[in-house]
Amino acid sequence: MNTLFVHCRPGFEGEACAELSELATARGVAGYAKARAQSACAEFVCHSADGPAQLMAQVRFADLIFPRQWARGAFIALPDTDRIGVLLGALADYPVCGSLWLEVMDTNEGKALSTFCRKFEVPLRKALLKAGRLDEQGGGPRLLLSFVSGREVFTGLAPAGNSAMWPMGIPRLKFPREAPSRSTLKLEEAWHHFVPREQWDTRLHGDMTAVDLGAAPGGWTYQLVRRGMLVTAVDNGPMAQSLMDTGLVRHLMADGFTYVPKPTVDWMVCDIVEKPARNAALLETWLGEGYCREAVVNLKLPMKQRYAEVRRLLERIDAGFKARKVKVAIGCKQLYHDREEVTCHLRRLDK
Ligand SMILES: C[S@@+](CC[C@H](N)C(=O)[O-])C[C@H]1O[C@@H](n2cnc3c(N)ncnc32)[C@H](O)[C@@H]1O
């Protein structure tokens, strides 16, 4: 049980390793991170068996930037026959679990394995229930079986309340046909990640106002309008007519970096593809000056040192708020719908 295993976007294994190493060092958990390029996963191998549990107890999964899912446990080799028997044997020392998720990596090999997993899940679940290893009414941890190949699985545990909301951390969101662009799913995913579902009616409601910087053609504006908000869409490009027809959108052809809302608004969202430092400075101004109370902004990642650069930006934004003496909660995540970017969420806490 000395390994903390994480899923990530393929190509970001190095960032996941850097993040895990930094977290572990800061919490005095000794070990080392390793990953294979393009494997969509990484491991932090702890020197002591209770290292992963210590890390999970001290870190909020939602605060991690690059890992999409995590679990503590160990790898086991699977034979061609009686895989269930081998798994039951390996799980004998595990606590009784409250739920079972079978996961694969976000790679082509993983996609091919997912068919096997779907078929395997039913008999495995039955066997675990029969053996008393799974009690779906009990409050036990989640059992996460991450298949890295048909012959190797990471048998892991994670608290249901402190791990990914969806298997593999991949949200199941349906693209709304009326939305003008696919990036609409990015803002919807950001809300799922950063705003607890039970708070949507108080933090995302129809009496609110919003500004969408770099709005065209309107995928993000569509989400704001769907929540009933009055939206100022700032972009020189054209907005989808269907959105203008709702009567909830005012389209301004202006520069998002100099636009100042009058009066102030509840939400600002920004999907302008710009140098990350410029978007970060925009965030600092909007929240710092109180132009909005909450914001979701995309930060494009640099080519190199991506984790270090994101950390540096977040620290700079945080220092800016401290200097202004304003309290702002800052979240950052590479969402499933993000590619070479991360999504930041900020919320004024003192207004
Ligand atoms: C990635 S697209 C936005 C897509 C949009 N979020 C959606 O869901 O449909 C980026 C947009 O930013 C706009 N843009 C670029 N620089 C801008 C600026 N300085 N001010 C306002 N908009 C800008 C572009 O015209 C483009 O429409």
The ligand as a Gaussian input file, in Angstrom:
#p B3LYP/6-31G(d) Opt

LIG

0 1
 C      -11.473000      30.564000     -27.751000
 S      -12.465000      31.831000     -28.378000
 C      -13.775000      31.929000     -27.234000
 C      -14.798000      30.847000     -27.377000
 C      -15.994000      31.065000     -26.488000
 N      -15.645000      30.989000     -25.071000
 C      -17.075000      30.060000     -26.775000
 O      -17.326000      29.223000     -25.906000
 O      -17.693000      30.120000     -27.827000
 C      -11.555000      33.269000     -28.017000
 C      -12.238000      34.568000     -28.390000
 O      -11.518000      35.643000     -27.819000
 C      -11.665000      36.749000     -28.649000
 N      -10.627000      37.736000     -28.309000
 C       -9.289000      37.687000     -28.546000
 N       -8.693000      38.771000     -28.031000
 C       -9.662000      39.524000     -27.453000
 C       -9.672000      40.755000     -26.733000
 N       -8.553000      41.428000     -26.494000
 N      -10.860000      41.219000     -26.281000
 C      -12.005000      40.536000     -26.486000
 N      -12.044000      39.362000     -27.157000
 C      -10.902000      38.865000     -27.630000
 C      -11.578000      36.175000     -30.051000
 O      -12.227000      37.047000     -30.972000
 C      -12.313000      34.832000     -29.881000
 O      -13.668000      34.954000     -30.279000

